[in-house]
Amino acid sequence: MKCAVIILLLFIGLSAFPQSREEKLINSLKEFHRALVNKNPEVIDQYTHKRLSYGHSNGWIETKSEMIKNLETGFISYSKFNEDSITVNLNDKLASVRFIGDITATLNGKQTDYHLKVMEVWVRKGGKWKLFARQALK
């Protein structure tokens, strides 16, 4: 019985440690991508910088307001957004994140599956990570 209590206390103690800056950034990245799939403009607004430059693999670049408008109008929609092989390079309040993205998107009525190499630049502002720039390549 004592062993079970010790294990339980150890588990609770370990889960109480605060997340590292890298873990917080990865969680922000994933929350942002979920918001794209869920078409949640409030969450997208929280996780994006006002001067966002969002580059797609076809060369198309959206600003923050264009991205939100295109999602709201249905011009573009995401039905899947999975990240793999995430690497993070932190430098104070700036971070670059690279990952392989498997994304299903519908653009102007045409659905396509993408396997992309993505780099995102995040800035820490007001204690929160915000996406500043993104570029994807096929």
N, C-alpha and C positions, 0 to 999 in steps of 0.2 A: 504494500500500500504506500509506504514511504517513497519507494522508487517511482511510482506513478505520479505522486504529488510533485516530486522533484522534476520529473520530465515535463509535467504540465507547466510548472513555474518557469522552467528554462525556455519552453516554447513561447510562453507569454512574454517573457523578458526579451527574447530575440526579436519577436514581432513588434516590440515597442520601440526599437531603434529607428531613428528617423531615416528617411530615404536619402540616398546620396544625391548630389546634384545631377549626376548622370541618369539615375533612375527617375528622378522628377522630370528630366527632359524627355526621356523615352516615353514616360506616361503621357506627357503633354502632346508629343508627336502622335501617339496612338489615339488619344482623345480627339485630336484635330481630324485625323483620318476617319474616325467613326462619325464625326459630325458631318463630314463630306457625304458619307454613305446615307446618313439619316437626314440629310438636307436641313441641318439645324443652324440657321444663320446666327443665332445668339452665341452659340458655342464657337462657331467659326470666327466671329468677331472677337471673342475673348482670346483666342489663340493666334491671332494674326496681327502683325504690325500695320499701322496705318499706311505705310509706304511699301506694302507687299509687292513683290514681283514674282508671279507664279508662272514658271515656264514649263510648257508641255513638250513632249518628245517630237511633235510635228513642227516646233518652232513658234507656236502660238503662245503669247504672253498675256496674262491677265493681271490687272490691278486688283486690289482687295474689293473694291466696289463692283468691278466687272464680274469677279468670281461669284460673289454673293448673288448678284442679279441673274447671272447665267444659271445658277442652281435653282433659284426661285422660279424662273420662267420655264425651267425644264430643258433649256438649250443643251445643257450638259447635266448628266446625273451619273452617280457612281453606285454600283450594286455590290462591288467587292473591292476591298483595299487591304491587302495583306503585305506585311513587311517581313523580310528575312535578311539575315546577315547584317544586322545593324551595327555600325561602328560610329563612335562618338569621339570628337576631338574638342575638348573644352578649353577655353581660354578666358578666364574671368567671366565677363558678361556676354561672351560670344561663343557660339558653338557651331561646328559643322557636323552634320549627320549624313552618313551614306548608308543606303540599304538597297536591296533588290525588292522591287515592288511587283506584286501580281495584282493587277487592277482590271476590273471589268467596268467599262464606262459606256454610256450612250451619249453620242454627240450628234445633235441635229437629227435624231431619230435612228441613228445607226449604232448598234451595240458592237463593241470590240473588246477582246481580251488582250491585255498588254503585259509583257514581261519586261520591266524597265529597270535601268540603273538610275537611282535618284540621289541627288544631293540637295539637302535643305540647310539653310543658314538660319539659326535661331539666335535671338537676343534676349537677354534677361532684363526685364523692365518692370519695376514695381514689385519685385519678388516673384514674377511669373515669366515663364518662357513664352516668347511670341515668334512665330514664323516670319522671317524677314524676306527670304528669297528661296526659290526652289527651281531646280532644273532637272529634267528627266531626259534620258537617252534610251533608244531602243537597243 
